[in-house]
Amino acid sequence: MTASPLEIRTMSEADLVLALTWAKEEGWNPGLEDLEPYRAADPGGFFMAWNEGEPVSCISAIRYGETYGFIGFYICRPEHRGKGYGMSIWDHGIKHLEGRTIGLDGVVAQQDNYRESGFEFAHRTLQQSGLSMVDTPMDSRLCTLGQGIFPSIWDYDRAFVPAERTDFLKLWCAPMLDTRRGFAFVEDGTVKGYGVIRQCHDGFNIGPLFADTPEIADTLFRALAGQVKGQTIHLNTPETNQAALALAERYELSPSFEAARMYKGPAPDLPLDKTFGTTTFELG
């Protein structure tokens, strides 16, 4: 039986902090400084549902450009499940992205429900986890991410996402944060790969890790993982990229979680052979 009508509104900053806490409680692993880049992606794309003044469910429906959107943060509090609150916030998010191709990374338990909503399977993404046992290589082609190189990073990143994400990327790649590091691989003045590692509630997530070749990806991986040697790291690898799976195995990372990338509408043609680590499960 459905409870009293919901009030659904755009999240405030405090609401998003709460949603990040819910995500942690669900066993997800948001970064310690994800708040600002997440909100920068699309400040109007985060929603929370309230019942009689109590927050009960949330979702993100992030608009990228004019033709693409991504669903994340789809959570209904355990004590409020079975009341229609999850479906109400889901319908609100989908409506917010109406007319666009919509992507999501679906947990195994929800994939059949997503198919019923018109989403089709594209590929599995495996979270690979383990201890970092590598050192950052001494390679003159490695460049710390910063404002000076950002235009080149933006140009490189565009091939890997269906629409531009400038505001998000500026903060995701921001230098001088205690919990985040990034490197680009630059050869003959051209960016041929880049990656970011950030501290999360459990260890450190590497994402994205984009590279033109497996060898470049390996160098970038060691540069990033070497920043936190001896600590737990996670890398989200598309199952279709055999070189990414081999990289994870080479450095003794093992699958710890899986999700299905699914799309409603025409699936974008992305270079998965150069995608060695996706950016986030929450925002694509």
Protein Blocks (a to p, Z undefined) as FASTA:
>chain_A
ZZdddddddddfklmmmmmmmmmmnopacdfklmmmmmmmommlcccddeehiafbdcdd
ddehjlbccdehiacdfklgonlmmmmmmmmmmmmmgoiacdddddfklmmmmmmnopac
fbdcdddddddfbdcdddfkbccddfklmmmmmmmmmmmpcbdcfklmmmmmpghiakbc
cddddeehiafbdcdddddfehjaddddddfbfklmmmmmmmmmmmmgoiacdddddfkl
mmlmmmmmmnopacfbdcddddedjdddddfklmmbdfbfklZZ
